[in-house]
Structure formats: structure tokens, C-alpha cells
Amino acid sequence: MGCNCGSKRRSTVFVLSYEDGRTGGEYTSKTAAEIADVQKGGGGTIRQVQK
């Protein structure tokens, strides 16, 4: 393990996506992504991504 000195801080975002072509989006929390999914009709996939 290193001291991790000088490394960039990574932010975590949750990406909502749909297989049927509907637009999803990026959200700062999983809860926000779940709420957006319900508002858009459900059936989306939420993935956690490090940026």
C-alpha cells in the first residue's frame, strides 16, 4: 500500500440507463437514481461509476 499522496480525488456517480433507448442520466446518490427511474416508468439499470 502507498500513502496515496498526490492522487486525484475520485467522485462516485450513479448512472441510470435503459436498454430500450430511453435516456437515463447521472446522479450523485443511488436514491436519487432510483427516484428518477420510478419517475421515468421503471425498468432502468443503475450502475456505480468512479470518475
HTML snippet that shows the backbone in 3Dmol.js (N, CA, C, O; Angstrom):
<script src="https://3Dmol.org/build/3Dmol-min.js"></script>
<div id="view" style="width:600px;height:400px;position:relative"></div>
<script>
const pdb = `
ATOM      1  N   MET A   1       0.851  -1.182   0.000  1.00  0.00           N
ATOM      2  CA  MET A   1       0.000   0.000   0.000  1.00  0.00           C
ATOM      3  C   MET A   1       0.892   1.238   0.000  1.00  0.00           C
ATOM      4  O   MET A   1       1.920   1.275   0.676  1.00  0.00           O
ATOM      5  N   GLY A   2       0.492   2.240  -0.757  1.00  0.00           N
ATOM      6  CA  GLY A   2       1.223   3.500  -0.759  1.00  0.00           C
ATOM      7  C   GLY A   2       0.516   4.513   0.118  1.00  0.00           C
ATOM      8  O   GLY A   2      -0.531   4.237   0.705  1.00  0.00           O
ATOM      9  N   CYS A   3       1.107   5.681   0.191  1.00  0.00           N
ATOM     10  CA  CYS A   3       0.473   6.720   1.004  1.00  0.00           C
ATOM     11  C   CYS A   3      -0.630   7.431   0.214  1.00  0.00           C
ATOM     12  O   CYS A   3      -1.408   8.203   0.775  1.00  0.00           O
ATOM     13  N   ASN A   4      -0.686   7.163  -1.088  1.00  0.00           N
ATOM     14  CA  ASN A   4      -1.695   7.755  -1.964  1.00  0.00           C
ATOM     15  C   ASN A   4      -1.509   9.264  -2.080  1.00  0.00           C
ATOM     16  O   ASN A   4      -2.466   9.994  -2.339  1.00  0.00           O
ATOM     17  N   CYS A   5      -0.297   9.724  -1.892  1.00  0.00           N
ATOM     18  CA  CYS A   5      -0.001  11.161  -1.942  1.00  0.00           C
ATOM     19  C   CYS A   5      -0.152  11.681  -3.363  1.00  0.00           C
ATOM     20  O   CYS A   5       0.330  11.067  -4.315  1.00  0.00           O
ATOM     21  N   GLY A   6      -0.812  12.797  -3.494  1.00  0.00           N
ATOM     22  CA  GLY A   6      -0.942  13.440  -4.794  1.00  0.00           C
ATOM     23  C   GLY A   6      -1.932  12.796  -5.734  1.00  0.00           C
ATOM     24  O   GLY A   6      -2.027  13.209  -6.889  1.00  0.00           O
ATOM     25  N   SER A   7      -2.663  11.812  -5.291  1.00  0.00           N
ATOM     26  CA  SER A   7      -3.626  11.177  -6.186  1.00  0.00           C
ATOM     27  C   SER A   7      -4.866  12.043  -6.319  1.00  0.00           C
ATOM     28  O   SER A   7      -5.219  12.796  -5.411  1.00  0.00           O
ATOM     29  N   LYS A   8      -5.514  11.926  -7.452  1.00  0.00           N
ATOM     30  CA  LYS A   8      -6.738  12.680  -7.678  1.00  0.00           C
ATOM     31  C   LYS A   8      -7.868  12.096  -6.849  1.00  0.00           C
ATOM     32  O   LYS A   8      -7.964  10.883  -6.663  1.00  0.00           O
ATOM     33  N   ARG A   9      -8.714  12.976  -6.360  1.00  0.00           N
ATOM     34  CA  ARG A   9      -9.882  12.500  -5.624  1.00  0.00           C
ATOM     35  C   ARG A   9     -10.908  12.032  -6.648  1.00  0.00           C
ATOM     36  O   ARG A   9     -11.251  12.768  -7.573  1.00  0.00           O
ATOM     37  N   ARG A  10     -11.382  10.838  -6.482  1.00  0.00           N
ATOM     38  CA  ARG A  10     -12.375  10.303  -7.410  1.00  0.00           C
ATOM     39  C   ARG A  10     -13.760  10.501  -6.837  1.00  0.00           C
ATOM     40  O   ARG A  10     -13.994  10.295  -5.646  1.00  0.00           O
ATOM     41  N   SER A  11     -14.666  10.899  -7.693  1.00  0.00           N
ATOM     42  CA  SER A  11     -16.043  11.051  -7.236  1.00  0.00           C
ATOM     43  C   SER A  11     -16.858   9.874  -7.758  1.00  0.00           C
ATOM     44  O   SER A  11     -16.584   9.337  -8.831  1.00  0.00           O
ATOM     45  N   THR A  12     -17.843   9.493  -6.997  1.00  0.00           N
ATOM     46  CA  THR A  12     -18.712   8.385  -7.367  1.00  0.00           C
ATOM     47  C   THR A  12     -20.026   8.937  -7.888  1.00  0.00           C
ATOM     48  O   THR A  12     -20.656   9.780  -7.249  1.00  0.00           O
ATOM     49  N   VAL A  13     -20.433   8.454  -9.053  1.00  0.00           N
ATOM     50  CA  VAL A  13     -21.736   8.821  -9.582  1.00  0.00           C
ATOM     51  C   VAL A  13     -22.498   7.536  -9.895  1.00  0.00           C
ATOM     52  O   VAL A  13     -21.908   6.477 -10.104  1.00  0.00           O
ATOM     53  N   PHE A  14     -23.799   7.656  -9.921  1.00  0.00           N
ATOM     54  CA  PHE A  14     -24.656   6.524 -10.261  1.00  0.00           C
ATOM     55  C   PHE A  14     -25.293   6.809 -11.612  1.00  0.00           C
ATOM     56  O   PHE A  14     -25.957   7.830 -11.791  1.00  0.00           O
ATOM     57  N   VAL A  15     -25.088   5.906 -12.556  1.00  0.00           N
ATOM     58  CA  VAL A  15     -25.565   6.093 -13.915  1.00  0.00           C
ATOM     59  C   VAL A  15     -26.822   5.252 -14.118  1.00  0.00           C
ATOM     60  O   VAL A  15     -26.827   4.040 -13.905  1.00  0.00           O
ATOM     61  N   LEU A  16     -27.880   5.931 -14.535  1.00  0.00           N
ATOM     62  CA  LEU A  16     -29.145   5.261 -14.834  1.00  0.00           C
ATOM     63  C   LEU A  16     -29.224   5.071 -16.337  1.00  0.00           C
ATOM     64  O   LEU A  16     -29.075   6.032 -17.091  1.00  0.00           O
ATOM     65  N   SER A  17     -29.455   3.849 -16.779  1.00  0.00           N
ATOM     66  CA  SER A  17     -29.542   3.581 -18.213  1.00  0.00           C
ATOM     67  C   SER A  17     -30.681   2.609 -18.509  1.00  0.00           C
ATOM     68  O   SER A  17     -31.114   1.839 -17.652  1.00  0.00           O
ATOM     69  N   TYR A  18     -31.142   2.675 -19.744  1.00  0.00           N
ATOM     70  CA  TYR A  18     -32.245   1.825 -20.202  1.00  0.00           C
ATOM     71  C   TYR A  18     -31.828   1.102 -21.467  1.00  0.00           C
ATOM     72  O   TYR A  18     -31.131   1.669 -22.309  1.00  0.00           O
ATOM     73  N   GLU A  19     -32.251  -0.147 -21.607  1.00  0.00           N
ATOM     74  CA  GLU A  19     -31.923  -0.928 -22.795  1.00  0.00           C
ATOM     75  C   GLU A  19     -32.816  -0.562 -23.971  1.00  0.00           C
ATOM     76  O   GLU A  19     -32.471  -0.847 -25.118  1.00  0.00           O
ATOM     77  N   ASP A  20     -33.967   0.068 -23.703  1.00  0.00           N
ATOM     78  CA  ASP A  20     -34.902   0.374 -24.790  1.00  0.00           C
ATOM     79  C   ASP A  20     -34.669   1.744 -25.423  1.00  0.00           C
ATOM     80  O   ASP A  20     -35.505   2.229 -26.185  1.00  0.00           O
ATOM     81  N   GLY A  21     -33.536   2.365 -25.108  1.00  0.00           N
ATOM     82  CA  GLY A  21     -33.191   3.621 -25.758  1.00  0.00           C
ATOM     83  C   GLY A  21     -33.607   4.882 -25.027  1.00  0.00           C
ATOM     84  O   GLY A  21     -33.235   5.983 -25.432  1.00  0.00           O
ATOM     85  N   ARG A  22     -34.382   4.738 -23.946  1.00  0.00           N
ATOM     86  CA  ARG A  22     -34.748   5.930 -23.174  1.00  0.00           C
ATOM     87  C   ARG A  22     -33.501   6.526 -22.540  1.00  0.00           C
ATOM     88  O   ARG A  22     -32.554   5.807 -22.222  1.00  0.00           O
ATOM     89  N   THR A  23     -33.502   7.836 -22.359  1.00  0.00           N
ATOM     90  CA  THR A  23     -32.334   8.479 -21.756  1.00  0.00           C
ATOM     91  C   THR A  23     -32.391   8.317 -20.246  1.00  0.00           C
ATOM     92  O   THR A  23     -33.455   8.424 -19.637  1.00  0.00           O
ATOM     93  N   GLY A  24     -31.252   8.061 -19.661  1.00  0.00           N
ATOM     94  CA  GLY A  24     -31.141   7.921 -18.214  1.00  0.00           C
ATOM     95  C   GLY A  24     -30.548   9.177 -17.621  1.00  0.00           C
ATOM     96  O   GLY A  24     -31.173  10.237 -17.647  1.00  0.00           O
ATOM     97  N   GLY A  25     -29.344   9.066 -17.086  1.00  0.00           N
ATOM     98  CA  GLY A  25     -28.663  10.219 -16.534  1.00  0.00           C
ATOM     99  C   GLY A  25     -27.664   9.813 -15.473  1.00  0.00           C
ATOM    100  O   GLY A  25     -27.516   8.634 -15.151  1.00  0.00           O
ATOM    101  N   GLU A  26     -26.976  10.820 -14.932  1.00  0.00           N
ATOM    102  CA  GLU A  26     -26.018  10.605 -13.860  1.00  0.00           C
ATOM    103  C   GLU A  26     -26.527  11.280 -12.598  1.00  0.00           C
ATOM    104  O   GLU A  26     -27.018  12.408 -12.645  1.00  0.00           O
ATOM    105  N   TYR A  27     -26.409  10.593 -11.475  1.00  0.00           N
ATOM    106  CA  TYR A  27     -26.933  11.097 -10.202  1.00  0.00           C
ATOM    107  C   TYR A  27     -25.878  10.949  -9.120  1.00  0.00           C
ATOM    108  O   TYR A  27     -25.023  10.065  -9.185  1.00  0.00           O
ATOM    109  N   THR A  28     -25.947  11.824  -8.121  1.00  0.00           N
ATOM    110  CA  THR A  28     -24.943  11.824  -7.062  1.00  0.00           C
ATOM    111  C   THR A  28     -25.192  10.755  -6.010  1.00  0.00           C
ATOM    112  O   THR A  28     -24.282  10.416  -5.254  1.00  0.00           O
ATOM    113  N   SER A  29     -26.409  10.214  -5.945  1.00  0.00           N
ATOM    114  CA  SER A  29     -26.692   9.159  -4.978  1.00  0.00           C
ATOM    115  C   SER A  29     -27.555   8.083  -5.623  1.00  0.00           C
ATOM    116  O   SER A  29     -28.255   8.327  -6.605  1.00  0.00           O
ATOM    117  N   LYS A  30     -27.489   6.905  -5.055  1.00  0.00           N
ATOM    118  CA  LYS A  30     -28.285   5.794  -5.582  1.00  0.00           C
ATOM    119  C   LYS A  30     -29.770   6.074  -5.393  1.00  0.00           C
ATOM    120  O   LYS A  30     -30.582   5.717  -6.247  1.00  0.00           O
ATOM    121  N   THR A  31     -30.131   6.708  -4.282  1.00  0.00           N
ATOM    122  CA  THR A  31     -31.529   7.032  -4.016  1.00  0.00           C
ATOM    123  C   THR A  31     -32.078   7.966  -5.083  1.00  0.00           C
ATOM    124  O   THR A  31     -33.191   7.769  -5.571  1.00  0.00           O
ATOM    125  N   ALA A  32     -31.297   8.986  -5.450  1.00  0.00           N
ATOM    126  CA  ALA A  32     -31.733   9.923  -6.491  1.00  0.00           C
ATOM    127  C   ALA A  32     -31.939   9.198  -7.819  1.00  0.00           C
ATOM    128  O   ALA A  32     -32.891   9.488  -8.543  1.00  0.00           O
ATOM    129  N   ALA A  33     -31.058   8.267  -8.140  1.00  0.00           N
ATOM    130  CA  ALA A  33     -31.182   7.500  -9.378  1.00  0.00           C
ATOM    131  C   ALA A  33     -32.419   6.607  -9.344  1.00  0.00           C
ATOM    132  O   ALA A  33     -33.111   6.468 -10.353  1.00  0.00           O
ATOM    133  N   GLU A  34     -32.702   5.998  -8.183  1.00  0.00           N
ATOM    134  CA  GLU A  34     -33.889   5.148  -8.060  1.00  0.00           C
ATOM    135  C   GLU A  34     -35.166   5.962  -8.212  1.00  0.00           C
ATOM    136  O   GLU A  34     -36.113   5.514  -8.860  1.00  0.00           O
ATOM    137  N   ILE A  35     -35.202   7.162  -7.619  1.00  0.00           N
ATOM    138  CA  ILE A  35     -36.381   8.027  -7.736  1.00  0.00           C
ATOM    139  C   ILE A  35     -36.584   8.428  -9.190  1.00  0.00           C
ATOM    140  O   ILE A  35     -37.709   8.401  -9.689  1.00  0.00           O
ATOM    141  N   ALA A  36     -35.505   8.798  -9.871  1.00  0.00           N
ATOM    142  CA  ALA A  36     -35.605   9.181 -11.283  1.00  0.00           C
ATOM    143  C   ALA A  36     -36.095   8.010 -12.125  1.00  0.00           C
ATOM    144  O   ALA A  36     -36.875   8.200 -13.057  1.00  0.00           O
ATOM    145  N   ASP A  37     -35.642   6.801 -11.803  1.00  0.00           N
ATOM    146  CA  ASP A  37     -36.073   5.613 -12.542  1.00  0.00           C
ATOM    147  C   ASP A  37     -37.577   5.411 -12.400  1.00  0.00           C
ATOM    148  O   ASP A  37     -38.263   5.130 -13.383  1.00  0.00           O
ATOM    149  N   VAL A  38     -38.087   5.552 -11.190  1.00  0.00           N
ATOM    150  CA  VAL A  38     -39.529   5.385 -10.958  1.00  0.00           C
ATOM    151  C   VAL A  38     -40.314   6.464 -11.718  1.00  0.00           C
ATOM    152  O   VAL A  38     -41.351   6.181 -12.317  1.00  0.00           O
ATOM    153  N   GLN A  39     -39.808   7.698 -11.686  1.00  0.00           N
ATOM    154  CA  GLN A  39     -40.487   8.792 -12.373  1.00  0.00           C
ATOM    155  C   GLN A  39     -40.506   8.580 -13.884  1.00  0.00           C
ATOM    156  O   GLN A  39     -41.410   9.058 -14.569  1.00  0.00           O
ATOM    157  N   LYS A  40     -39.510   7.864 -14.403  1.00  0.00           N
ATOM    158  CA  LYS A  40     -39.439   7.610 -15.842  1.00  0.00           C
ATOM    159  C   LYS A  40     -40.107   6.299 -16.239  1.00  0.00           C
ATOM    160  O   LYS A  40     -40.024   5.890 -17.397  1.00  0.00           O
ATOM    161  N   GLY A  41     -40.760   5.643 -15.303  1.00  0.00           N
ATOM    162  CA  GLY A  41     -41.507   4.439 -15.636  1.00  0.00           C
ATOM    163  C   GLY A  41     -40.866   3.145 -15.170  1.00  0.00           C
ATOM    164  O   GLY A  41     -41.451   2.079 -15.363  1.00  0.00           O
ATOM    165  N   GLY A  42     -39.699   3.196 -14.572  1.00  0.00           N
ATOM    166  CA  GLY A  42     -39.057   1.995 -14.037  1.00  0.00           C
ATOM    167  C   GLY A  42     -38.365   1.159 -15.097  1.00  0.00           C
ATOM    168  O   GLY A  42     -38.430   1.467 -16.287  1.00  0.00           O
ATOM    169  N   GLY A  43     -37.709   0.109 -14.659  1.00  0.00           N
ATOM    170  CA  GLY A  43     -37.048  -0.822 -15.563  1.00  0.00           C
ATOM    171  C   GLY A  43     -35.622  -0.449 -15.923  1.00  0.00           C
ATOM    172  O   GLY A  43     -35.006  -1.101 -16.765  1.00  0.00           O
ATOM    173  N   GLY A  44     -35.087   0.596 -15.295  1.00  0.00           N
ATOM    174  CA  GLY A  44     -33.723   1.028 -15.604  1.00  0.00           C
ATOM    175  C   GLY A  44     -32.685   0.256 -14.828  1.00  0.00           C
ATOM    176  O   GLY A  44     -32.993  -0.434 -13.856  1.00  0.00           O
ATOM    177  N   THR A  45     -31.451   0.383 -15.272  1.00  0.00           N
ATOM    178  CA  THR A  45     -30.314  -0.236 -14.611  1.00  0.00           C
ATOM    179  C   THR A  45     -29.464   0.861 -14.001  1.00  0.00           C
ATOM    180  O   THR A  45     -29.138   1.845 -14.666  1.00  0.00           O
ATOM    181  N   ILE A  46     -29.104   0.693 -12.736  1.00  0.00           N
ATOM    182  CA  ILE A  46     -28.285   1.690 -12.047  1.00  0.00           C
ATOM    183  C   ILE A  46     -26.917   1.087 -11.799  1.00  0.00           C
ATOM    184  O   ILE A  46     -26.787   0.029 -11.182  1.00  0.00           O
ATOM    185  N   ARG A  47     -25.881   1.790 -12.300  1.00  0.00           N
ATOM    186  CA  ARG A  47     -24.502   1.335 -12.106  1.00  0.00           C
ATOM    187  C   ARG A  47     -23.738   2.396 -11.344  1.00  0.00           C
ATOM    188  O   ARG A  47     -23.969   3.590 -11.528  1.00  0.00           O
ATOM    189  N   GLN A  48     -22.819   1.958 -10.479  1.00  0.00           N
ATOM    190  CA  GLN A  48     -21.959   2.879  -9.746  1.00  0.00           C
ATOM    191  C   GLN A  48     -20.670   3.038 -10.536  1.00  0.00           C
ATOM    192  O   GLN A  48     -20.038   2.054 -10.920  1.00  0.00           O
ATOM    193  N   VAL A  49     -20.280   4.309 -10.777  1.00  0.00           N
ATOM    194  CA  VAL A  49     -19.112   4.587 -11.604  1.00  0.00           C
ATOM    195  C   VAL A  49     -18.186   5.547 -10.876  1.00  0.00           C
ATOM    196  O   VAL A  49     -18.645   6.516 -10.272  1.00  0.00           O
ATOM    197  N   GLN A  50     -16.887   5.283 -10.929  1.00  0.00           N
ATOM    198  CA  GLN A  50     -15.884   6.191 -10.367  1.00  0.00           C
ATOM    199  C   GLN A  50     -15.428   7.132 -11.474  1.00  0.00           C
ATOM    200  O   GLN A  50     -15.056   6.692 -12.562  1.00  0.00           O
ATOM    201  N   LYS A  51     -15.458   8.435 -11.187  1.00  0.00           N
ATOM    202  CA  LYS A  51     -14.995   9.410 -12.190  1.00  0.00           C
ATOM    203  C   LYS A  51     -13.725  10.060 -11.731  1.00  0.00           C
ATOM    204  O   LYS A  51     -13.177  10.909 -12.434  1.00  0.00           O
TER     205      LYS A  51
END
`;
const viewer = $3Dmol.createViewer("view");
viewer.addModel(pdb, "pdb");
viewer.setStyle({}, {cartoon: {color: "spectrum"}});
viewer.zoomTo();
viewer.render();
</script>
